[in-house]
């Protein structure tokens, strides 16, 4: 692409778009336009009349990537989606408006101070939305279980058949519960209905994920990730869709930073202070990693289900999974025996686990390139 004649910052909202166009000569043009398909087309025409070739950007947010795809389809335009948390901020700036935000984006874009987010393809985004919907459904089911169990506790109805709750025996016990008071019976029926609906929705979404895992684009990566202990089809799909385009990560440390599992640091002069993990970046992947890590460190044995998942998989993938299992299980117990809190030890295990996952996906990428060549 030839040198751009203008830099455009867009503050995008559901109802409107605040535009700031900064030419290479320093001239500034500002206006606001409604965020509708027809007005976006008019915006493109106005940008072409003012500057011709243009670099554009807006912050990643709830409006998604559709605007970026529309603008990138126009010859001479390059629209970037920017990571909001990495936009430079002035400590003394206490005034925030849409007009200032758009102007700031244009100025920082011209200076090369913004960090770009690589948008997923429409197909990758659709699979990611499916996995995120399942995660939301799981949270709804969890809330429904909590409300029902606390209601039963308040009414002094406690299941004591087994230690574990929400088993078949527990559900049978719930079906047998009746209340003499009509109001209490109504509340109980409402909570049971909410739980059954949440569970049915979760089952439907997990079935859809199982079917989506057979798509050509993700079938091999998902099968490879399932070689790891603690990673089943649902979590493998989540890793594959959230960590799309694995080549965008420059190194394992970059990937660990993306999921917020690197240590925070505040250093000045000769003093260096390191704190807990940053918890920045993709929290969904970080939560999955913690869950997978707990499953991995409980035992160093390879169970029947894991062996079954590894059938017909390449030897190099099984070797990576086994090395990860041996190393991470040993690392967790070394840290715990040395006095580290189990939660801190599991965070260290999760940080290394994402490195192994990245290595698995990157190796698969190389294998595909070799196959294509």
Secondary structure, DSSP 8 states (H G I E B T S, - for coil): ----SEEEEEEE-SSEEEEEEEETT--EEEEEEE-SHHHHHHHHHHHHHHHSSEEEEEE-STTTTHHHHHHHTSTTEEEEEE-GGGS---TT-----HHHHHHHHHHHHHHT---EE----HHHHHHHHHHHHHHHHHHHHHHHHHHHHHHHHHTT----S-SSSSSHHHHHHHHT---SSHHHHHHHHHHHHHHHHHHHHHHHHHHHHHHHTTSTTTHHHHHHHTTSTT--HHHHHHHHHHT-SGGG--SHHHHHHHTT-SEEEEEETTEEEEEEE---S-HHHHHHHHHHHHHHHS-S---HHHHHHTTT--HHHHHHHHHHHHHHHHHHHHHHHTT--HHHHHHHHHHHHHHHHHHHHHHHHHHHHHHH-
